[in-house]
């Protein structure tokens, strides 16, 4: 008993019934126009004295008018919103935005006409049939109602059939619920086909997803580079300051002071960058753009990295385009982060060479005596550098090499990072 009631009057069925009634309400203006057109053709009848001919004629005239007005851009978004809210159709199977292209517009017109056409019939039955059915079920118990003009008008004043009116009224109500449930199911099944995305819609959605993914990846790289470098630099400076304090020499107080200042400056700068990136995540991309640092901020970056870094610049860095400058800053930052993490405090040499066509970044540090402990996930530093270089049309190489010999005659291993960024890559 419970299942039949759910099929006829369940929550989903009731919501789809409301959707059909909404279609009938939307069809009302078109039907009124149809009655005006049909009036002269039916001996001057109006909607208040309308016969079946005028009703059906107005219905037939209203459907093409509804199909014509469905070409307005807002028709598909409004229809999709109503289907998602009331018909229980998954959002992924429906298109977003106005219909573009002849095929999409034709399918939208088909849906709008189908919704309003079926909705008008179901709405009319919903308004007219329940009062009639209830009157039938009450007739056997009311002599006054059986003798009324209303019963005579409806033709239900026959005493011999009076007790059959109760089941007849119940069947009418059940039939109305069944028709509404079936019509709602029909519309729900047709919605993905008529309101679903076209190939152009799928392409636009794929482009939006690709753009969003690119933004997320860019923000992930910014967070990785800025926060990762800051933590590595702070760890290195704090470790050096602790060792100097443990030694207890009076002359090294200046070094400890500089290390603490570097820690303070690095954390302050990184917190600012983190706030900028997180702020961008909280708002739409059109509302603002994250201002990433460029080569002009290298001095602050090197100051936070400590005394173990030497920088040589050849050329005027002011000529470097903004896009290349930002990526170059992040590449140097990541190189310093890797050196601080794996080089065991060895000195890092950085060279920036600017020519007419490209910017070359070279970073070297001696390999430590003991192999560094690798991170479980392998890290993303070198891959991030390669991605930045590739986006600008450049190249990136990183690895260990042998550059010469030590005093004992043994070869000296050096880790070298070499990146070439074409200045034209900014375009």
C-alpha positions as CSV (number, residue, x, y, z in Angstrom):
1,X,0.0,0.0,0.0
2,X,2.8,2.3,0.8
3,X,4.6,1.9,-2.5
4,X,1.5,2.8,-4.7
5,X,1.0,5.9,-2.6
6,X,4.6,6.9,-3.0
7,X,4.3,6.4,-6.8
8,X,1.2,8.6,-6.9
9,X,1.9,11.2,-4.1
10,X,5.6,10.9,-3.1
11,X,7.7,14.0,-2.6
12,X,9.3,13.8,-6.1
13,X,5.9,13.3,-7.7
14,X,4.5,16.3,-5.8
15,X,7.4,18.5,-6.9
16,X,7.0,17.5,-10.5
17,X,3.3,18.2,-10.2
18,X,4.2,21.7,-9.1
19,X,6.5,22.0,-12.1
20,X,3.6,21.1,-14.4
21,X,1.3,23.6,-12.7
22,X,4.0,26.2,-13.2
23,X,4.0,25.4,-16.9
24,X,0.2,25.8,-17.0
25,X,0.6,29.2,-15.3
26,X,3.2,30.3,-17.9
27,X,0.9,29.1,-20.7
28,X,-2.1,31.3,-19.5
29,X,-1.0,34.5,-21.4
30,X,-0.7,32.6,-24.6
31,X,-4.1,30.9,-24.1
32,X,-5.7,34.3,-23.5
33,X,-4.3,35.6,-26.8
34,X,-5.7,32.5,-28.4
35,X,-9.2,33.2,-27.0
36,X,-9.0,36.7,-28.5
37,X,-8.1,35.3,-31.9
38,X,-10.7,32.5,-31.7
39,X,-13.6,34.8,-30.5
40,X,-14.7,36.1,-33.9
41,X,-14.5,32.6,-35.3
42,X,-16.8,31.1,-32.7
43,X,-19.8,33.5,-32.9
44,X,-18.2,36.1,-30.5
45,X,-17.7,33.7,-27.6
46,X,-15.4,34.9,-24.7
47,X,-13.4,33.0,-22.2
48,X,-16.3,33.3,-19.7
49,X,-18.7,31.7,-22.1
50,X,-16.3,29.5,-23.9
51,X,-17.2,26.2,-25.4
52,X,-14.9,23.3,-26.2
53,X,-14.2,24.6,-29.7
54,X,-12.8,27.9,-28.4
55,X,-10.8,26.2,-25.6
56,X,-9.1,23.8,-28.1
57,X,-8.6,26.5,-30.6
58,X,-7.0,28.9,-28.1
59,X,-4.8,26.0,-27.0
60,X,-3.6,25.3,-30.5
61,X,-2.8,29.0,-31.2
62,X,-1.0,29.4,-27.9
63,X,1.5,26.6,-28.5
64,X,3.3,28.2,-31.5
65,X,3.4,31.5,-29.7
66,X,5.1,29.8,-26.8
67,X,7.6,28.1,-29.1
68,X,8.4,31.5,-30.7
69,X,9.0,33.3,-27.4
70,X,11.2,30.5,-26.2
71,X,14.0,31.9,-28.4
72,X,14.7,34.6,-25.8
73,X,18.1,34.0,-24.2
74,X,16.7,33.6,-20.6
75,X,14.4,30.8,-21.6
76,X,16.9,27.9,-21.2
77,X,18.5,29.2,-17.9
78,X,15.1,29.6,-16.3
79,X,13.9,26.2,-17.6
80,X,17.1,24.5,-16.4
81,X,16.7,26.1,-12.9
82,X,13.1,24.9,-12.6
83,X,14.0,21.4,-13.7
84,X,16.9,21.2,-11.3
85,X,14.8,22.4,-8.4
86,X,11.6,20.5,-9.1
87,X,12.2,17.5,-11.4
88,X,15.1,15.8,-9.7
89,X,17.3,15.7,-12.8
90,X,21.1,15.7,-12.0
91,X,22.7,19.0,-12.7
92,X,25.5,17.5,-14.8
93,X,23.0,16.4,-17.4
94,X,21.7,19.9,-18.0
95,X,23.3,22.8,-19.8
96,X,24.2,26.2,-18.3
97,X,23.6,29.6,-19.9
98,X,21.6,30.7,-22.9
99,X,21.1,28.4,-25.8
100,X,23.6,29.1,-28.6
101,X,23.4,27.6,-32.1
102,X,20.4,26.5,-34.1
103,X,20.2,23.0,-32.6
104,X,20.3,24.2,-29.0
105,X,17.6,26.8,-29.7
106,X,15.4,24.3,-31.4
107,X,15.7,21.8,-28.5
108,X,15.0,24.6,-26.0
109,X,11.9,25.6,-28.0
110,X,10.8,22.0,-28.0
111,X,11.2,21.7,-24.3
112,X,9.4,25.0,-23.5
113,X,6.4,24.0,-25.8
114,X,6.2,20.5,-24.3
115,X,6.4,21.9,-20.7
116,X,3.7,24.5,-21.2
117,X,1.5,22.3,-23.4
118,X,1.4,19.4,-20.9
119,X,1.4,21.7,-18.0
120,X,-1.7,23.5,-19.3
121,X,-3.6,20.3,-19.6
122,X,-2.6,19.0,-16.2
123,X,-3.2,22.3,-14.5
124,X,-6.7,22.5,-16.0
125,X,-7.5,19.0,-14.8
126,X,-6.1,19.9,-11.4
127,X,-8.4,22.9,-11.1
128,X,-11.6,21.3,-12.5
129,X,-11.5,17.6,-11.6
130,X,-11.1,17.6,-7.7
131,X,-14.3,19.7,-7.1
132,X,-16.3,17.5,-9.4
133,X,-14.9,14.3,-7.9
134,X,-15.7,15.5,-4.3
135,X,-19.2,16.5,-5.4
136,X,-19.8,13.0,-6.7
137,X,-18.6,11.4,-3.5
138,X,-20.9,13.6,-1.4
139,X,-24.0,13.2,-3.5
140,X,-25.3,9.9,-1.9
141,X,-25.2,11.6,1.5
142,X,-26.9,14.9,0.6
143,X,-30.5,15.0,-0.8
144,X,-30.3,18.8,-1.2
145,X,-27.2,18.5,-3.4
146,X,-28.9,15.8,-5.5
147,X,-31.8,18.1,-6.2
148,X,-29.7,21.1,-6.9
149,X,-29.3,22.7,-10.3
150,X,-25.6,22.0,-10.1
151,X,-26.2,18.2,-10.0
152,X,-28.7,18.6,-12.9
153,X,-26.2,20.6,-14.9
154,X,-23.5,17.9,-14.4
155,X,-26.0,15.1,-15.2
156,X,-25.4,13.3,-11.9
157,X,-28.9,13.5,-10.4
158,X,-29.9,10.0,-11.3
159,X,-31.1,8.1,-8.2
160,X,-30.3,4.7,-9.6
161,X,-26.6,5.4,-9.9
162,X,-26.1,7.5,-6.8
163,X,-24.0,5.0,-4.9
164,X,-21.7,4.4,-7.8
165,X,-20.6,8.1,-7.6
166,X,-18.4,7.4,-4.6
167,X,-16.0,5.0,-6.2
168,X,-16.3,7.0,-9.4
169,X,-15.1,10.1,-7.6
170,X,-12.2,8.2,-6.0
171,X,-11.2,6.8,-9.4
172,X,-11.1,10.3,-10.9
173,X,-8.8,11.5,-8.2
174,X,-6.5,8.5,-8.6
175,X,-6.5,8.9,-12.3
176,X,-5.6,12.6,-12.0
177,X,-2.7,11.7,-9.7
178,X,-1.5,9.0,-12.1
179,X,-1.7,11.3,-15.1
180,X,0.3,14.0,-13.2
181,X,2.9,11.5,-12.1
182,X,3.3,10.1,-15.6
183,X,3.5,13.5,-17.2
184,X,6.1,14.6,-14.6
185,X,8.2,11.5,-15.3
186,X,7.9,12.1,-19.1
187,X,9.2,15.7,-18.7
188,X,12.0,14.6,-16.4
189,X,13.2,12.0,-18.9
190,X,13.0,14.4,-21.8
191,X,14.8,17.2,-20.0
192,X,18.4,15.9,-20.5
193,X,17.8,15.4,-24.2
194,X,16.1,18.8,-24.8
195,X,18.0,20.9,-22.2
196,X,21.3,19.0,-22.1
197,X,24.5,20.5,-23.3
198,X,25.3,20.7,-26.9
199,X,28.9,20.1,-28.3
200,X,29.5,23.9,-28.1
201,X,28.3,23.9,-24.5
202,X,30.6,21.0,-23.6
203,X,33.6,22.7,-25.3
204,X,32.9,25.9,-23.3
205,X,32.6,24.0,-20.1
206,X,35.9,22.2,-20.8
207,X,37.6,25.5,-21.4
208,X,36.2,26.9,-18.2
209,X,37.5,23.8,-16.3
210,X,40.9,24.1,-17.9
211,X,41.1,27.8,-17.0
212,X,40.1,27.1,-13.4
213,X,42.6,24.2,-13.2
214,X,45.3,26.5,-14.5
215,X,44.5,29.1,-11.8
216,X,44.5,26.5,-9.1
217,X,47.9,25.1,-10.3
218,X,49.4,28.6,-10.4
219,X,48.2,29.4,-6.9
220,X,49.5,26.0,-5.7
221,X,53.0,26.8,-7.2
222,X,53.0,30.2,-5.6
223,X,52.1,28.8,-2.2
224,X,54.7,26.0,-2.6
225,X,57.5,28.3,-3.6
226,X,56.9,31.2,-1.2
227,X,56.0,29.1,1.9
228,X,58.5,26.4,1.2
229,X,61.3,28.8,0.7
230,X,60.4,30.7,3.8
231,X,60.3,27.6,6.1
232,X,63.6,26.4,4.7
233,X,65.3,29.8,5.1
234,X,63.9,30.3,8.6
235,X,65.1,26.8,9.6
236,X,68.6,27.4,8.2
237,X,68.9,30.8,9.9
238,X,67.6,29.5,13.3
239,X,70.0,26.5,13.2
240,X,72.9,28.8,12.5
241,X,72.0,31.2,15.2
242,X,71.6,28.3,17.7
243,X,75.1,26.9,16.8
244,X,76.6,30.4,17.3
245,X,74.9,30.9,20.7
246,X,76.1,27.4,21.8
247,X,79.7,28.4,20.9
248,X,79.3,31.5,23.2
249,X,81.8,33.7,21.4
250,X,81.3,37.5,21.9
251,X,82.2,38.4,18.3
252,X,79.3,36.4,16.8
253,X,76.5,38.4,18.4
254,X,76.2,40.5,15.2
255,X,75.7,37.3,13.2
256,X,73.0,36.1,15.6
257,X,71.3,39.5,15.3
258,X,71.4,39.4,11.5
259,X,70.0,35.9,11.5
260,X,67.1,36.8,13.7
261,X,66.4,39.9,11.5
262,X,66.4,37.7,8.5
263,X,64.0,35.3,10.1
264,X,61.7,38.2,11.0
265,X,61.9,39.7,7.5
266,X,61.3,36.3,5.8
267,X,58.3,35.4,7.9
268,X,56.7,38.9,7.5
269,X,57.1,38.8,3.7
270,X,55.8,35.3,3.5
271,X,52.8,36.0,5.6
272,X,52.0,38.9,3.2
273,X,52.3,36.7,0.2
274,X,50.2,34.0,1.8
275,X,47.5,36.5,2.6
276,X,47.5,37.7,-1.0
277,X,47.1,34.1,-2.4
278,X,44.4,33.2,0.1
279,X,42.6,36.4,-0.6
280,X,42.5,35.5,-4.3
281,X,41.1,32.1,-3.4
282,X,38.3,33.8,-1.5
283,X,37.1,36.0,-4.4
284,X,36.4,35.7,-8.0
285,X,39.4,36.0,-10.4
286,X,37.9,39.1,-11.9
287,X,37.9,40.9,-8.5
288,X,41.7,41.0,-8.3
289,X,44.9,39.5,-9.3
290,X,47.7,38.2,-7.1
291,X,50.7,40.5,-7.3
292,X,53.6,38.0,-7.4
293,X,57.1,39.5,-6.6
294,X,59.7,39.9,-9.4
295,X,63.4,40.3,-9.8
296,X,63.2,43.7,-8.1
297,X,62.6,41.8,-4.9
298,X,65.7,39.6,-5.2
299,X,67.6,41.6,-2.5
300,X,65.0,40.9,0.1
301,X,65.0,37.2,-1.0
302,X,68.7,36.9,-0.7
303,X,68.8,38.7,2.6
304,X,66.4,36.1,4.1
305,X,68.5,33.3,2.7
306,X,71.5,34.2,4.8
307,X,75.2,34.9,4.2
308,X,75.8,31.7,2.3
309,X,74.5,33.0,-1.0
310,X,76.3,35.0,-3.6
311,X,74.6,36.6,-6.5
312,X,76.1,37.9,-9.8
313,X,74.0,39.8,-12.2
314,X,75.0,40.6,-15.8
315,X,72.7,43.0,-17.6
316,X,69.9,45.4,-16.7
317,X,67.2,43.4,-15.0
318,X,64.8,46.3,-15.5
319,X,64.5,45.2,-19.2
320,X,63.0,41.8,-18.2
321,X,59.2,41.7,-18.9
322,X,57.0,41.3,-15.9
323,X,55.9,37.8,-16.7
324,X,59.5,36.5,-17.1
325,X,60.6,38.5,-14.0
326,X,57.9,36.9,-11.8
327,X,58.8,33.4,-13.0
328,X,62.5,34.0,-12.7
329,X,62.1,35.2,-9.1
330,X,60.2,32.0,-8.2
331,X,62.9,29.9,-9.9
332,X,65.6,31.5,-7.9
333,X,63.5,31.1,-4.8
334,X,63.0,27.4,-5.4
335,X,66.6,26.9,-6.2
336,X,67.6,28.5,-2.8
337,X,64.9,26.4,-1.1
338,X,66.4,23.2,-2.5
339,X,69.9,24.2,-1.6
340,X,68.9,25.0,2.0
341,X,67.0,21.7,2.3
342,X,69.6,19.4,0.7
343,X,73.0,21.1,0.5
344,X,73.7,21.0,4.3
345,X,74.6,24.6,4.6
346,X,77.0,24.7,1.7
347,X,77.6,28.0,-0.1
348,X,75.2,28.8,-3.0
349,X,76.3,30.7,-6.1
350,X,73.6,32.3,-8.3
351,X,74.3,34.0,-11.6
352,X,71.7,35.9,-13.7
353,X,72.8,36.7,-17.2
354,X,70.6,38.9,-19.4
355,X,71.1,39.0,-23.2
356,X,69.0,40.5,-25.9
357,X,66.9,37.4,-26.3
358,X,66.9,35.5,-23.0
359,X,67.6,35.4,-19.3
360,X,69.8,32.6,-18.1
361,X,69.7,31.6,-14.4
362,X,72.5,29.4,-13.1
363,X,72.7,28.2,-9.5
364,X,75.4,25.9,-8.0
365,X,76.3,24.5,-4.7
366,X,78.7,21.8,-3.6
367,X,77.2,18.5,-2.8
368,X,77.3,17.6,0.9
369,X,79.5,14.9,2.2
370,X,76.5,12.9,3.2
371,X,73.6,12.3,0.9
372,X,70.5,14.3,1.9
373,X,67.4,12.6,3.2
374,X,64.9,12.5,0.3
375,X,61.3,13.5,1.0
376,X,58.8,10.7,0.9
377,X,56.8,12.2,-2.0
378,X,59.9,13.3,-3.9
379,X,58.9,17.0,-3.7
380,X,57.7,19.2,-6.5
381,X,60.4,21.8,-6.6
382,X,62.3,20.8,-9.8
383,X,59.1,19.9,-11.5
384,X,57.7,23.3,-10.7
385,X,60.8,25.0,-12.1
386,X,60.5,22.9,-15.3
387,X,56.8,23.9,-15.6
388,X,57.5,27.6,-15.2
389,X,60.3,27.5,-17.8
390,X,58.2,25.5,-20.2
391,X,55.2,27.9,-20.0
392,X,57.5,30.7,-21.1
393,X,59.0,28.6,-23.9
394,X,62.3,28.0,-22.0
395,X,64.3,25.1,-20.8
396,X,65.4,23.8,-17.4
397,X,68.2,21.4,-16.5
398,X,69.2,20.2,-13.0
399,X,71.6,17.5,-11.8
400,X,75.0,16.7,-10.2
401,X,78.3,17.2,-12.1
402,X,82.0,17.2,-11.4
403,X,83.8,20.6,-11.7
404,X,87.3,20.0,-10.6
405,X,89.4,18.5,-7.8
406,X,89.9,19.1,-4.1
407,X,93.2,19.6,-2.4
408,X,93.5,15.8,-1.8
409,X,93.0,15.2,-5.6
410,X,89.5,13.9,-5.3
411,X,86.7,15.2,-7.6
412,X,84.3,17.8,-6.2
413,X,80.6,17.2,-6.9
414,X,78.5,20.2,-7.6
415,X,74.7,20.4,-8.0
416,X,73.8,22.8,-10.8
417,X,70.5,24.3,-11.9
418,X,70.4,25.9,-15.3
419,X,67.3,27.7,-16.6
420,X,66.9,29.7,-19.9
421,X,63.9,31.9,-20.2
422,X,63.3,33.7,-23.6
423,X,62.2,37.2,-23.1
424,X,59.7,36.7,-25.9
425,X,58.0,34.1,-23.6
426,X,56.2,37.0,-21.9
427,X,54.0,37.3,-24.9
